Amino acid sequence: MSFLNLKDKTILVFGVANRKSVAWHTAKALREEGAKVVYSVRSEQRREQLRKLAGDVPVYVCDVERESEINALAEQVGRDQGPLHGLVHSIAFANYSEGFRPFHETRREDFLQATAISCFSLVDIARAFKPHLDSRASVVAVSISSHLVTAENYGYMSPIKSALDGVVRNLAKSFSADTEIRFNTVNAGLLKTSASAGIPGYIESYLYAEKMTFRKRALDTAEVANGILYLLSERSSGMNGTGLVIDAGLGCNYFDRELVERAMRE
């Protein structure tokens, strides 16, 4: 038996986009541990793309912006695959089609849509899947390493990720009334993903963040996936309603000597 004991456990992963995504690395690591991975993606196009990556695996389509589709997904997956031992919520969306604006110019409709997809969808998913979860299942959402950072090129997603962490804590409390189902977040530093590549100025932020780590090497997506596996496993049974920060020391290396010296030379 492996340390994580995930063999033959059934895990539903939301949000695989491509080979670079956190969800894909998580699914890959789960399969290596012998888990049965089930996928949910937002469109038929994504389903076809995923099957080119993963082969003939269970892939369901669900637009989490629609509560009715989440309810239908839960019923179908529960019938086909249940009981589930874990859920991975790796979903985020923000409409930046008109470019980044100062935060105070954020459009209400954009903020509410991003919140519905990136945050409140977890509430809908948890409610719909509760009857189909093992009594000791684990739910993990992907968040960010710090909610104190006010990165201009991350726009309004930072407060939405803060809300996601709050949702996780309250779901953990709510579910504790009659289950041992756990809810946690993995709070990742900057990663090289396709989604992040579309953010203006992200490369510069990514390279800066790399210099801010203790090891002077960027965070690898597989390292975040490994943290998710730990939270999915019963080895993390004492963790509930909390966040596991994975950032290679980025968040506490403010006064890095190399960066301070560079700043003073300018």
Backbone bond lengths (Angstrom), bond angles and torsions (degrees), N, CA, C in turn:
res aa  C-N    CA-C-N  psi(-1)  N-CA   C-N-CA  omega(-1)  CA-C   N-CA-C  phi
1 M - - - 1.463 - - 1.531 108.90 -
2 S 1.332 116.43 133.77 1.457 120.03 178.73 1.528 110.02 -75.46
3 F 1.314 115.82 164.89 1.462 121.20 -179.08 1.526 111.50 -58.58
4 L 1.330 117.41 -41.70 1.468 121.06 -176.46 1.521 112.93 -79.48
5 N 1.312 117.45 -22.86 1.465 122.31 178.80 1.536 112.47 52.89
6 L 1.320 115.74 49.39 1.470 120.77 178.43 1.519 112.86 -99.87
7 K 1.303 116.80 0.77 1.454 120.50 -179.23 1.531 110.52 -59.39
8 D 1.332 114.67 131.84 1.470 123.95 178.65 1.532 113.72 68.06
9 K 1.321 117.83 6.42 1.466 119.74 173.79 1.526 108.90 -80.40
10 T 1.310 117.21 143.25 1.458 121.89 -179.11 1.522 110.23 -100.17
11 I 1.332 115.76 120.90 1.461 121.92 -176.25 1.525 109.36 -123.12
12 L 1.310 116.83 129.44 1.464 122.22 176.03 1.521 108.76 -97.32
13 V 1.328 116.30 123.55 1.460 122.26 -177.90 1.523 109.69 -111.41
14 F 1.321 116.13 121.33 1.457 122.44 175.92 1.533 109.51 -97.89
15 G 1.333 116.68 134.45 1.452 119.19 164.70 1.511 118.33 104.82
16 V 1.332 118.79 16.56 1.469 118.47 175.43 1.527 109.03 -67.34
17 A 1.321 115.77 125.68 1.463 120.80 177.78 1.525 110.84 -108.25
18 N 1.332 116.47 -46.12 1.462 121.89 -179.13 1.531 108.24 -164.96
19 R 1.326 116.41 -170.54 1.464 121.56 -175.95 1.532 113.16 -64.16
20 K 1.314 117.30 -21.64 1.463 119.90 -176.36 1.524 113.37 -89.16
21 S 1.313 117.65 -10.69 1.459 120.30 -172.25 1.527 112.29 -75.08
22 V 1.326 115.21 151.23 1.465 121.07 177.00 1.523 109.96 -57.92
23 A 1.320 116.36 -41.72 1.461 120.24 -178.30 1.520 111.70 -61.01
24 W 1.339 117.41 -39.42 1.462 120.13 179.39 1.520 111.23 -67.23
25 H 1.323 117.29 -45.21 1.463 120.04 178.50 1.528 110.63 -62.16
26 T 1.321 116.56 -36.00 1.464 120.25 177.94 1.522 110.82 -65.83
27 A 1.324 116.09 -46.26 1.461 120.26 179.48 1.524 111.05 -61.26
28 K 1.316 116.44 -41.80 1.469 121.31 179.66 1.529 110.53 -61.20
29 A 1.327 116.22 -46.37 1.467 120.23 179.64 1.527 111.26 -65.36
30 L 1.327 117.32 -37.47 1.463 120.99 177.35 1.525 111.25 -62.69
31 R 1.315 116.40 -43.24 1.465 119.82 179.14 1.529 110.47 -63.38
32 E 1.318 116.50 -38.62 1.470 120.08 178.57 1.529 111.19 -63.30
33 E 1.337 116.92 -27.64 1.459 121.33 177.63 1.522 112.55 -86.44
34 G 1.332 116.69 0.41 1.455 120.25 177.76 1.510 115.06 88.73
35 A 1.333 116.70 10.46 1.466 119.57 178.29 1.524 110.47 -77.99
36 K 1.314 115.81 156.37 1.457 121.64 173.29 1.527 107.28 -93.80
37 V 1.329 116.47 118.06 1.461 120.98 -176.58 1.520 110.30 -103.27
38 V 1.311 115.38 129.55 1.460 124.06 175.60 1.526 106.54 -116.17
39 Y 1.316 116.99 143.25 1.455 120.62 -173.15 1.523 111.56 -119.31
40 S 1.337 114.86 148.63 1.458 121.49 168.53 1.521 108.13 -129.50
41 V 1.338 115.73 127.74 1.458 121.74 178.90 1.523 108.36 -127.29
42 R 1.327 116.02 168.00 1.466 118.91 -168.84 1.519 114.73 -86.58
43 S 1.348 118.97 -14.26 1.471 119.54 -174.63 1.518 110.70 -152.48
44 E 1.321 114.97 163.91 1.473 120.92 176.38 1.525 110.50 -62.03
45 Q 1.314 116.63 -36.71 1.455 120.28 178.43 1.520 111.37 -61.01
46 R 1.331 116.05 -43.72 1.456 119.82 177.71 1.534 111.10 -65.57
47 R 1.328 116.24 -34.85 1.463 118.82 178.39 1.521 110.90 -62.56
48 E 1.308 116.47 -44.31 1.462 119.80 178.90 1.526 111.35 -64.19
49 Q 1.329 116.67 -40.37 1.466 120.37 178.29 1.524 111.25 -63.58
50 L 1.328 116.47 -40.49 1.457 120.38 -179.11 1.522 111.07 -67.84
51 R 1.303 117.15 -38.91 1.465 119.09 -179.57 1.528 112.02 -66.87
52 K 1.323 116.54 -25.83 1.461 119.34 173.81 1.524 110.61 -69.04
53 L 1.331 116.20 -29.49 1.458 121.01 178.23 1.526 111.96 -83.05
54 A 1.330 116.17 -47.15 1.464 121.15 -167.87 1.517 114.20 -103.06
55 G 1.327 117.48 -11.30 1.452 119.47 -178.83 1.520 111.38 83.77
56 D 1.311 115.19 -154.04 1.462 121.34 -174.89 1.524 109.79 -83.79
57 V 1.326 115.32 83.47 1.462 122.00 -178.82 1.526 108.46 -123.56
58 P 1.329 118.42 161.19 1.466 120.23 178.90 1.535 111.24 -69.21
59 V 1.330 115.81 113.77 1.461 121.26 179.12 1.526 108.27 -127.64
60 Y 1.315 116.40 120.66 1.456 122.39 179.66 1.529 109.49 -107.83
61 V 1.311 115.73 153.72 1.463 121.22 179.79 1.523 108.98 -108.43
62 C 1.336 115.61 129.16 1.456 120.53 178.93 1.513 109.66 -153.70
63 D 1.300 116.92 123.91 1.461 122.52 172.00 1.521 106.65 -90.21
64 V 1.330 117.24 106.03 1.465 120.40 -172.85 1.520 113.01 -70.58
65 E 1.316 117.21 -4.27 1.463 119.51 173.87 1.521 110.84 -74.17
66 R 1.331 116.67 -12.80 1.464 122.39 -177.71 1.527 109.44 -113.50
67 E 1.302 116.88 113.14 1.465 121.55 -178.73 1.524 111.46 -59.14
68 S 1.330 117.02 -37.40 1.463 120.35 -178.76 1.525 111.43 -61.95
69 E 1.331 116.69 -35.40 1.461 119.65 179.38 1.529 110.99 -72.09
70 I 1.329 117.04 -34.83 1.465 120.22 176.69 1.527 109.97 -65.11
71 N 1.306 116.82 -43.44 1.467 120.46 178.62 1.525 111.28 -62.20
72 A 1.330 115.95 -42.09 1.468 119.91 179.28 1.522 110.65 -66.59
73 L 1.326 116.42 -38.66 1.466 120.69 178.33 1.522 110.74 -62.00
74 A 1.310 116.71 -46.41 1.465 120.57 -178.93 1.520 111.28 -60.21
75 E 1.308 116.21 -42.91 1.454 119.84 179.85 1.525 111.20 -63.81
76 Q 1.337 116.32 -43.54 1.455 120.03 -177.66 1.530 112.04 -71.03
77 V 1.327 116.65 -46.35 1.466 119.69 -179.74 1.527 110.21 -66.29
78 G 1.319 116.79 -40.83 1.456 119.63 178.25 1.515 111.49 -60.13
79 R 1.319 116.05 -40.72 1.465 120.64 179.54 1.530 111.18 -69.02
80 D 1.341 116.35 -42.56 1.470 120.79 -174.88 1.520 113.53 -81.61
81 Q 1.332 117.07 -36.47 1.468 120.69 -167.13 1.523 115.12 -123.24
82 G 1.316 117.99 -14.02 1.460 120.74 -170.26 1.515 114.66 -66.95
83 P 1.342 117.24 163.64 1.472 125.12 -2.49 1.526 111.64 -77.42
84 L 1.318 115.68 150.43 1.460 121.07 179.48 1.526 109.87 -92.31
85 H 1.333 115.23 142.21 1.464 120.53 -179.75 1.527 112.10 -100.09
86 G 1.339 116.20 -8.56 1.453 118.19 179.45 1.507 112.80 -168.92
87 L 1.333 115.41 153.96 1.460 123.30 174.09 1.524 108.01 -129.29
88 V 1.325 115.93 139.52 1.460 121.20 174.95 1.525 107.85 -120.09
89 H 1.331 115.59 118.77 1.469 122.39 -179.68 1.527 107.64 -102.27
90 S 1.327 116.11 100.02 1.467 121.19 179.14 1.523 107.99 -122.53
91 I 1.317 114.62 63.72 1.467 122.16 -172.93 1.517 109.86 -125.07
92 A 1.317 116.71 129.10 1.463 120.47 174.54 1.519 108.87 -153.41
93 F 1.300 115.04 141.69 1.472 120.44 177.86 1.516 109.31 -151.50
94 A 1.327 115.24 137.80 1.468 121.27 172.26 1.520 108.08 -143.91
95 N 1.298 116.54 138.42 1.460 121.60 -178.69 1.528 109.85 -88.20
96 Y 1.318 115.23 96.78 1.462 120.47 178.25 1.532 110.61 -106.99
97 S 1.317 116.46 27.74 1.466 120.59 -174.79 1.530 112.36 -61.23
98 E 1.324 117.12 -25.93 1.464 120.85 179.24 1.524 111.88 -99.43
99 G 1.344 115.14 14.80 1.452 119.35 179.69 1.519 112.28 83.64
100 F 1.331 115.99 174.19 1.460 121.00 179.85 1.519 111.23 -81.27
101 R 1.315 114.26 139.60 1.456 121.12 177.31 1.528 108.28 -120.66
102 P 1.314 117.48 161.30 1.468 118.53 170.20 1.526 108.97 -55.79
103 F 1.319 117.12 147.14 1.467 120.31 -173.42 1.522 112.24 -54.31
104 H 1.328 117.33 -37.98 1.464 119.16 -176.30 1.527 112.11 -70.57
105 E 1.327 117.35 -9.05 1.459 120.73 176.67 1.535 112.42 -100.44
106 T 1.321 116.52 10.18 1.462 121.19 177.69 1.526 109.97 -59.39
107 R 1.325 115.70 132.92 1.462 119.43 178.95 1.521 110.00 -79.94
108 R 1.317 115.82 136.48 1.466 121.52 -178.90 1.532 111.25 -53.21
109 E 1.343 116.73 -47.22 1.461 119.38 -175.94 1.520 112.25 -63.99
110 D 1.335 117.08 -34.67 1.463 119.92 178.36 1.529 110.99 -69.69
111 F 1.321 116.05 -43.43 1.466 120.23 -179.97 1.522 110.83 -63.28
112 L 1.315 117.76 -44.62 1.456 120.98 -177.55 1.534 111.18 -68.10
113 Q 1.335 116.85 -38.36 1.459 119.05 177.94 1.527 110.68 -64.94
114 A 1.322 116.28 -45.84 1.461 120.11 179.54 1.523 110.97 -62.02
115 T 1.319 117.24 -37.96 1.466 121.10 178.19 1.522 111.17 -66.31
116 A 1.328 116.30 -42.81 1.458 120.20 -179.89 1.522 111.69 -60.79
117 I 1.337 116.26 -43.14 1.467 120.31 -176.56 1.521 111.60 -79.87
118 S 1.317 117.26 -46.66 1.464 121.64 -170.69 1.522 113.70 -84.21
119 C 1.319 117.08 -19.93 1.466 120.64 -173.36 1.527 112.50 -127.09
120 F 1.337 117.33 -64.83 1.455 118.97 -172.17 1.521 112.78 -67.34
121 S 1.330 117.54 -20.68 1.463 119.61 177.01 1.519 111.09 -56.21
122 L 1.342 117.50 -30.20 1.463 119.75 179.43 1.523 111.01 -66.35
123 V 1.329 117.35 -35.34 1.466 120.47 177.12 1.526 109.72 -64.50
124 D 1.329 116.36 -46.85 1.467 120.57 178.62 1.523 111.09 -60.65
125 I 1.334 116.20 -43.31 1.464 120.72 -178.89 1.525 110.66 -64.53
126 A 1.321 116.43 -45.70 1.463 120.03 -179.46 1.524 111.32 -60.96
127 R 1.314 116.28 -45.20 1.467 120.21 -179.44 1.523 110.90 -63.15
128 A 1.328 116.70 -45.78 1.460 120.58 -176.24 1.527 112.07 -69.10
129 F 1.326 116.87 -35.82 1.466 120.13 -174.97 1.525 113.65 -90.37
130 K 1.320 117.91 -8.44 1.468 119.32 -175.85 1.532 113.16 -51.15
131 P 1.343 120.26 -44.17 1.468 118.98 -179.56 1.526 113.27 -67.52
132 H 1.328 117.21 -14.47 1.462 120.78 -174.49 1.522 113.06 -108.14
133 L 1.336 116.62 7.53 1.453 121.14 -179.76 1.527 110.78 -99.05
134 D 1.316 115.99 141.07 1.454 121.28 171.25 1.531 108.79 -58.55
135 S 1.314 116.48 149.77 1.466 119.63 -174.22 1.522 113.08 -64.52
136 R 1.348 117.46 -15.51 1.464 120.99 178.30 1.533 110.46 -119.71
137 A 1.302 116.42 29.34 1.472 121.01 -178.53 1.529 110.51 -67.55
138 S 1.333 114.51 163.32 1.465 120.95 178.66 1.520 109.40 -127.19
139 V 1.323 115.76 135.05 1.461 122.70 178.55 1.525 107.83 -116.55
140 V 1.341 115.74 127.74 1.464 120.39 -177.56 1.523 109.18 -125.77
141 A 1.323 116.74 129.35 1.460 122.47 175.87 1.521 109.19 -111.78
142 V 1.325 116.30 145.94 1.458 121.58 -179.79 1.515 109.28 -93.29
143 S 1.332 116.06 120.82 1.450 121.79 -179.08 1.531 109.31 -122.87
144 I 1.325 117.16 -159.30 1.459 121.80 -178.06 1.523 109.50 -118.73
145 S 1.332 116.29 159.12 1.465 120.43 -169.94 1.518 113.71 -70.66
146 S 1.312 118.35 -28.05 1.467 120.35 -179.15 1.516 110.97 -145.10
147 H 1.333 115.39 133.00 1.463 120.78 176.49 1.519 111.20 -97.52
148 L 1.321 116.67 2.44 1.457 120.68 178.41 1.521 112.01 -89.72
149 V 1.323 116.05 -16.62 1.462 120.22 -178.43 1.521 109.87 -74.35
150 T 1.324 116.60 133.83 1.464 121.12 179.29 1.525 109.26 -112.85
151 A 1.320 115.76 63.97 1.463 120.92 -178.78 1.523 109.74 -70.75
152 E 1.322 115.87 122.75 1.464 120.05 -177.44 1.518 111.93 -61.28
153 N 1.330 116.83 -34.81 1.466 118.62 -176.12 1.532 112.73 -88.85
154 Y 1.334 117.01 10.40 1.466 119.50 171.02 1.523 110.35 -103.41
155 G 1.311 115.10 -8.15 1.459 120.04 173.20 1.515 113.10 58.93
156 Y 1.329 114.59 -138.41 1.458 120.68 -174.85 1.529 113.51 -87.42
157 M 1.344 117.48 6.39 1.458 119.06 -178.64 1.524 112.61 -73.50
158 S 1.327 118.14 -25.33 1.458 119.00 -179.63 1.524 112.20 -61.86
159 P 1.341 120.26 -49.91 1.462 118.62 177.01 1.523 113.03 -64.53
160 I 1.330 116.86 -28.14 1.467 119.03 177.92 1.527 110.31 -70.50
161 K 1.335 116.68 -38.64 1.464 119.53 175.52 1.526 110.64 -66.22
162 S 1.323 117.35 -33.84 1.470 120.05 174.25 1.523 110.06 -61.40
163 A 1.317 115.64 -41.27 1.467 120.08 178.04 1.521 110.82 -64.47
164 L 1.332 116.87 -37.66 1.468 120.69 178.19 1.521 110.40 -60.15
165 D 1.330 117.24 -44.13 1.462 119.68 178.57 1.528 111.33 -62.53
166 G 1.336 116.41 -38.02 1.454 120.01 176.81 1.519 112.22 -66.06
167 V 1.319 116.32 -39.53 1.464 121.42 176.81 1.524 110.39 -60.20
168 V 1.330 116.36 -43.00 1.466 120.79 -179.81 1.528 110.63 -60.93
169 R 1.317 117.00 -44.71 1.471 119.74 179.45 1.528 111.36 -61.38
170 N 1.318 115.79 -42.31 1.463 118.80 -177.32 1.521 112.45 -74.24
171 L 1.327 118.07 -31.39 1.464 120.26 173.63 1.526 110.28 -66.50
172 A 1.322 116.11 -39.68 1.465 119.39 177.62 1.527 110.46 -59.09
173 K 1.311 116.47 -44.10 1.465 120.92 178.43 1.521 111.34 -65.58
174 S 1.322 117.09 -46.39 1.453 121.95 -176.74 1.527 112.16 -62.46
175 F 1.341 116.09 -45.48 1.468 120.20 -177.85 1.527 111.98 -71.42
176 S 1.335 117.41 -20.57 1.458 119.87 -176.97 1.523 112.79 -68.82
177 A 1.319 117.15 -12.71 1.464 120.52 -178.44 1.526 111.80 -63.61
178 D 1.345 116.79 -33.36 1.460 118.14 -176.44 1.534 114.18 -143.45
179 T 1.351 117.59 10.85 1.456 120.14 177.58 1.526 109.59 -143.55
180 E 1.330 116.06 172.61 1.462 122.20 170.31 1.524 110.28 -110.46
181 I 1.326 116.17 22.71 1.469 121.37 177.09 1.524 108.20 -68.51
182 R 1.337 115.42 132.55 1.464 120.63 -175.56 1.529 111.06 -108.25
183 F 1.324 115.26 149.99 1.460 122.77 176.93 1.522 108.90 -129.21
184 N 1.321 116.97 125.29 1.459 122.26 178.16 1.526 109.78 -143.42
185 T 1.314 115.41 166.31 1.464 120.35 172.42 1.515 109.46 -118.01
186 V 1.320 115.49 151.37 1.450 120.70 164.56 1.519 105.21 -104.92
187 N 1.333 115.87 124.97 1.462 121.24 -172.18 1.529 108.65 -107.96
188 A 1.323 114.12 99.32 1.460 120.59 -169.46 1.521 112.95 -95.03
189 G 1.332 115.36 145.58 1.452 121.36 170.78 1.518 110.49 -74.91
190 L 1.312 116.90 -169.50 1.467 121.08 -175.23 1.525 110.93 -66.69
191 L 1.330 115.27 136.32 1.454 122.34 -177.13 1.530 110.36 -127.47
192 K 1.309 115.56 156.89 1.460 120.95 176.52 1.526 108.23 -94.80
193 T 1.328 116.16 90.33 1.458 122.04 178.24 1.518 109.68 -122.92
194 S 1.336 116.06 165.86 1.461 119.92 179.22 1.521 111.56 -65.33
195 A 1.341 116.11 -35.62 1.469 119.71 179.50 1.518 110.29 -63.95
196 S 1.327 116.74 -43.55 1.462 119.66 -178.75 1.520 111.80 -68.95
197 A 1.336 116.98 -28.13 1.465 120.76 -178.96 1.523 111.99 -61.83
198 G 1.338 116.57 -23.21 1.454 120.03 -179.50 1.511 114.02 -84.39
199 I 1.331 117.89 -2.03 1.460 121.55 -179.23 1.524 109.03 -88.56
200 P 1.316 118.57 121.13 1.470 120.70 179.46 1.522 111.61 -56.50
201 G 1.315 116.69 132.15 1.449 121.06 177.84 1.515 114.66 78.58
202 Y 1.325 117.55 6.33 1.463 119.59 -175.33 1.527 112.07 -67.76
203 I 1.318 117.36 -38.10 1.464 119.86 -178.96 1.522 110.64 -57.52
204 E 1.337 116.41 -44.97 1.464 120.07 178.56 1.532 110.66 -61.66
205 S 1.328 116.65 -42.62 1.467 120.06 178.78 1.525 110.66 -64.85
206 Y 1.315 116.07 -40.70 1.462 121.22 -179.78 1.528 111.08 -62.43
207 L 1.332 116.40 -45.24 1.465 120.62 -179.63 1.531 111.09 -67.10
208 Y 1.336 116.24 -36.89 1.459 120.30 176.63 1.526 110.20 -64.97
209 A 1.346 115.71 -44.47 1.458 120.05 179.33 1.523 111.08 -61.22
210 E 1.321 116.55 -35.82 1.458 119.80 178.01 1.523 111.03 -61.12
211 K 1.329 116.51 -40.97 1.461 120.87 178.09 1.535 111.66 -68.21
212 M 1.332 116.71 -23.69 1.456 121.14 -178.80 1.524 112.97 -81.74
213 T 1.329 118.21 -15.17 1.461 119.60 178.85 1.526 109.64 -72.01
214 F 1.296 117.00 155.42 1.463 120.66 177.51 1.525 111.08 -60.90
215 R 1.322 115.63 -38.38 1.465 119.57 -172.30 1.523 113.73 -89.44
216 K 1.331 116.39 -5.32 1.474 122.19 -178.36 1.532 111.50 61.19
217 R 1.285 115.71 33.09 1.458 121.60 177.14 1.518 108.39 -139.92
218 A 1.310 116.60 133.39 1.461 121.11 -173.93 1.529 111.95 -62.84
219 L 1.297 114.00 156.27 1.451 121.10 175.80 1.524 109.21 -67.42
220 D 1.313 116.00 136.94 1.459 121.51 178.55 1.523 109.38 -97.16
221 T 1.325 116.76 140.39 1.466 120.24 -178.15 1.520 111.62 -60.02
222 A 1.318 117.02 -34.34 1.462 120.34 179.00 1.531 111.26 -63.42
223 E 1.332 117.39 -30.03 1.467 120.34 178.17 1.521 110.78 -67.00
224 V 1.318 116.59 -36.71 1.462 120.75 176.25 1.523 109.80 -67.80
225 A 1.324 116.60 -42.57 1.472 120.95 177.80 1.523 111.15 -58.44
226 N 1.333 116.77 -39.81 1.458 119.81 178.93 1.525 111.45 -62.58
227 G 1.337 116.43 -37.31 1.456 120.16 176.36 1.520 111.82 -65.19
228 I 1.318 115.93 -38.58 1.464 120.25 177.82 1.524 110.32 -63.20
229 L 1.333 116.80 -42.49 1.465 119.76 178.51 1.520 111.34 -60.14
230 Y 1.319 116.60 -40.97 1.469 119.80 177.67 1.525 110.83 -59.86
231 L 1.339 116.91 -44.61 1.460 120.03 -179.66 1.521 112.11 -68.34
232 L 1.327 117.24 -29.10 1.463 120.67 177.08 1.520 111.61 -73.10
233 S 1.308 117.08 -27.56 1.462 121.28 -175.49 1.524 111.13 -83.32
234 E 1.321 116.08 161.05 1.459 120.23 177.86 1.521 112.05 -76.17
235 R 1.325 117.69 -3.07 1.461 120.34 172.98 1.530 110.77 -66.27
236 S 1.326 116.66 -19.30 1.466 121.20 178.28 1.519 110.96 -104.52
237 S 1.334 116.97 26.30 1.467 121.29 -173.57 1.524 113.72 -58.23
238 G 1.333 117.63 -22.35 1.454 120.06 178.81 1.509 114.33 -84.32
239 M 1.322 117.27 -0.81 1.464 121.19 -179.25 1.518 110.15 -104.28
240 N 1.314 116.17 122.89 1.458 121.14 179.12 1.520 109.13 -154.52
241 G 1.335 115.79 129.11 1.457 120.32 179.44 1.514 113.10 74.54
242 T 1.315 117.06 26.60 1.455 119.71 -175.95 1.526 110.49 -133.37
243 G 1.332 115.83 177.98 1.462 121.38 -178.86 1.515 110.88 -123.65
244 L 1.314 116.14 137.54 1.459 122.47 176.82 1.525 107.76 -102.00
245 V 1.338 116.42 108.06 1.465 120.87 -178.05 1.522 109.63 -80.78
246 I 1.339 115.14 126.64 1.469 121.59 176.48 1.520 106.67 -127.49
247 D 1.334 116.28 100.68 1.465 119.25 -175.81 1.527 113.70 -145.21
248 A 1.346 116.65 11.42 1.467 121.65 178.01 1.534 112.47 58.39
249 G 1.317 116.64 27.64 1.461 120.99 177.02 1.516 115.45 90.55
250 L 1.328 116.56 -0.13 1.463 121.60 -177.79 1.525 112.87 -51.02
251 G 1.316 117.32 -43.28 1.457 121.20 -171.06 1.511 115.37 -72.15
252 C 1.322 118.21 -12.56 1.470 118.59 -178.64 1.528 112.17 -127.97
253 N 1.333 116.25 24.05 1.468 119.79 -179.49 1.528 110.18 -115.17
254 Y 1.325 116.13 43.17 1.459 121.40 -175.28 1.531 112.77 -58.52
255 F 1.317 116.55 -40.35 1.461 119.97 -174.03 1.528 111.41 -106.18
256 D 1.313 114.34 49.13 1.465 119.85 176.78 1.531 109.54 -61.57
257 R 1.319 117.05 128.60 1.465 120.91 -173.61 1.521 112.12 -58.25
258 E 1.324 117.66 -43.11 1.462 120.60 -178.68 1.524 111.72 -61.65
259 L 1.329 116.55 -43.21 1.458 119.87 -178.66 1.526 111.61 -72.56
260 V 1.314 116.71 -36.21 1.463 119.74 176.70 1.529 110.10 -63.29
261 E 1.322 116.73 -43.63 1.475 119.80 -179.89 1.514 111.44 -63.66
262 R 1.336 116.18 -39.81 1.475 119.21 178.11 1.524 110.86 -63.48
263 A 1.333 116.24 -42.56 1.463 120.32 -178.78 1.523 110.80 -63.78
264 M 1.320 117.19 -38.38 1.461 121.18 -177.67 1.541 111.96 -71.91
265 R 1.326 117.38 -22.27 1.467 120.35 178.80 1.504 111.98 -79.25
266 E 1.320 117.96 -16.49 1.467 121.43 -176.55 1.527 111.23 -84.85
